[in-house]
Amino acid sequence: MRYLLYMRKTAPSNGYQARLATPFAVLGIRHEADCLTGIDFLPRKTPPLSPQTRFAEKVSKRLKAYLQDPDAGFDLPFRLKGTAYQRRVWQAIMQIQRGHTQTYGELARKLFSGPRAVGQACGANPIPIIVPCHRVLGSGNLGGFMNCDEGDPLAIKRWLLMHERG
């Protein structure tokens, strides 16, 4: 199977402190203490789950604010679990301003790396939207999203880009 529709290494019921319905997916929210550790794109048919903790409620409110206004900031503590290289890529992605994009190649040149390695790090991003990997495009095309180059994940990427461009 090329990809599991929307899911990233966890089943929809595993470890979510909230599941937030959005126009493009249900967002599965995970955290440890008061630190965001994961946002997963789940199928839209996944039942929402009211925030189970105060922190999950805060994350849900910030995501809802972003969905209303893409300029709403994310003042949330988070923990990025990944390799040193992945964390370097994710830090660079967070520098891409709303309404702007960069190609995998442009980002790779800044990091003295290769576009495929950047793409793999994007696909491993544990907190998409907060770390806006949707702002990284292919050269002359949309590129991939969530380690996919076709299907529903690209519809999510298109939605997020259109939302941010207003």
HELIX and SHEET records of a PDB file:
HELIX    1   1 ARG A   54  GLN A   68  1                                  15    
HELIX    2   2 ALA A   84  ILE A   93  1                                  10    
HELIX    3   3 TYR A  104  LEU A  111  1                                   8    
HELIX    4   4 PRO A  115  GLY A  123  1                                   9    
HELIX    5   5 CYS A  133  ARG A  135  5                                   3    
HELIX    6   6 ASP A  152  ARG A  165  1                                  14    
SHEET    1   A 3 ALA A  18  ALA A  21  0                                        
SHEET    2   A 3 VAL A  26  GLU A  32 -1                                        
SHEET    3   A 3 CYS A  35  LEU A  42 -1                                        
SHEET    1   B 2 GLN A 102  THR A 103  0                                        
SHEET    2   B 2 VAL A 136  LEU A 137  1                                        
END                                                                             
